[in-house]
Amino acid sequence: MSHTPLLTHRRAVLKGGALGLIPALSSAPAWAAIAPGVLIDAHVIDRRVWPGALPRSDAPVLPFDGDITALWYHRLDPRWRRPGFVLGGITGADTLFVLEQLARTRHRAVVSRRPLSAGATQWVIAPAHPSIAG
């Protein structure tokens, strides 16, 4: 499905305008709290730490089993080389650490994180500067 220019612009405004609100909302559940203002483009779920229910969202869910390498090379890095793209996820601290380092190389940052059950963290990574909010 292609976006019309008006819908694409509306999405960019919503994503860019809400990024300033994310720190204030970070104590609430990541995508539940920011979903009204920030549209998450995809969710990554590490099935090692979160075998439960997946997020309710129109965004695709990209599950993996501990090794984020293939997902990074084939899906995330190519998308992070362009403007926009907000990523939500539930992973362990190890995977979040790796994604956080990779996100910095693409001018993105963890803008929300919340510990869940033992070993699982729910988080959101978004463009760190309005010029790449897209």
Wavefront OBJ file of the C-alpha trace (Angstrom):
o trace
v 0.000 0.000 0.000
v 1.459 3.366 -0.942
v 0.979 6.495 1.118
v -0.435 9.628 -0.428
v 1.738 12.710 0.109
v -0.772 14.086 2.636
v -0.734 10.876 4.708
v 3.036 10.666 4.518
v 3.323 14.268 5.713
v 0.805 13.683 8.525
v 2.765 10.638 9.687
v 6.013 12.632 9.682
v 4.444 15.458 11.691
v 3.021 13.036 14.240
v 6.323 11.216 14.607
v 8.474 14.335 14.772
v 6.140 16.346 16.985
v 5.758 13.662 19.613
v 9.441 12.859 19.997
v 9.813 15.691 22.480
v 7.171 14.091 24.695
v 8.802 10.688 24.942
v 11.060 11.362 27.955
v 8.068 12.510 29.990
v 6.203 9.347 29.124
v 9.042 6.888 29.645
v 7.718 5.552 32.940
v 4.568 4.245 31.224
v 4.462 1.191 28.957
v 6.489 2.129 25.887
v 4.128 1.687 22.959
v 0.938 2.012 24.958
v 2.030 5.399 26.312
v 3.369 6.891 23.110
v 1.112 5.241 20.557
v -1.278 8.223 20.459
v 1.521 10.541 19.303
v 4.313 8.352 17.949
v 3.730 5.734 15.319
v 5.972 2.720 15.780
v 7.064 1.348 12.427
v 8.071 -2.140 13.620
v 8.491 -4.204 16.783
v 11.338 -6.616 17.450
v 10.630 -9.362 19.942
v 13.274 -11.691 21.346
v 11.400 -14.950 21.902
v 14.032 -16.052 24.436
v 12.848 -13.432 26.926
v 9.293 -12.764 25.735
v 7.449 -15.868 24.499
v 4.110 -14.275 25.427
v 1.625 -12.120 23.584
v 2.908 -9.847 20.859
v 2.088 -6.123 20.772
v -1.247 -5.078 19.319
v -0.256 -2.866 16.451
v -0.540 -2.352 12.742
v 3.253 -2.334 12.622
v 5.011 -5.552 11.649
v 6.408 -7.757 14.413
v 9.904 -9.079 13.736
v 10.555 -11.981 16.112
v 14.013 -13.467 16.581
v 15.674 -15.965 18.903
v 18.604 -14.235 20.586
v 20.845 -13.369 17.637
v 19.910 -9.966 16.217
v 22.606 -10.058 13.499
v 20.503 -11.176 10.533
v 17.622 -8.898 11.488
v 20.036 -5.977 11.791
v 21.736 -6.526 8.429
v 18.648 -7.338 6.394
v 15.870 -5.234 7.945
v 16.954 -2.613 10.467
v 20.173 -1.109 9.111
v 18.817 -0.516 5.590
v 15.757 1.192 7.054
v 17.789 3.254 9.553
v 19.900 4.619 6.695
v 16.826 6.647 5.640
v 14.858 9.250 7.616
v 12.243 8.131 10.091
v 11.549 4.644 11.380
v 10.661 4.256 15.039
v 11.412 0.811 16.441
v 9.796 -0.737 19.507
v 10.924 -3.945 21.108
v 11.037 -6.423 23.929
v 14.485 -7.932 24.376
v 17.037 -8.806 26.980
v 19.549 -6.238 28.188
v 22.244 -7.831 26.009
v 20.352 -7.306 22.764
v 19.186 -3.846 23.794
v 22.812 -2.878 24.454
v 23.814 -3.989 20.947
v 20.857 -2.212 19.318
v 21.554 0.937 21.314
v 25.140 1.035 20.010
v 24.010 0.377 16.433
v 21.269 3.004 16.765
v 23.850 5.656 17.653
v 25.667 5.016 14.376
v 22.408 5.864 12.586
v 21.565 8.945 14.704
v 18.926 7.220 16.791
v 18.562 6.698 20.511
v 16.612 4.717 23.060
v 13.895 7.177 24.069
v 11.906 4.903 26.362
v 12.720 1.781 28.338
v 10.842 -0.176 30.975
v 11.832 -3.397 32.733
v 9.265 -6.155 32.391
v 9.592 -9.681 33.759
v 12.963 -11.104 34.732
v 15.377 -10.452 31.906
v 12.987 -8.588 29.563
v 12.980 -4.879 28.784
v 10.420 -3.020 26.687
v 11.910 -0.082 24.764
v 11.545 2.366 21.884
v 14.339 3.611 19.598
v 13.627 6.747 17.573
v 15.504 9.353 15.542
v 17.559 11.466 17.932
v 17.316 14.661 15.908
v 14.323 16.269 14.157
v 16.202 16.393 10.860
v 15.990 12.604 10.566
v 12.519 12.158 12.053
v 11.076 11.827 8.547
l 1 2 3 4 5 6 7 8 9 10 11 12 13 14 15 16 17 18 19 20 21 22 23 24 25 26 27 28 29 30 31 32 33 34 35 36 37 38 39 40 41 42 43 44 45 46 47 48 49 50 51 52 53 54 55 56 57 58 59 60 61 62 63 64 65 66 67 68 69 70 71 72 73 74 75 76 77 78 79 80 81 82 83 84 85 86 87 88 89 90 91 92 93 94 95 96 97 98 99 100 101 102 103 104 105 106 107 108 109 110 111 112 113 114 115 116 117 118 119 120 121 122 123 124 125 126 127 128 129 130 131 132 133 134
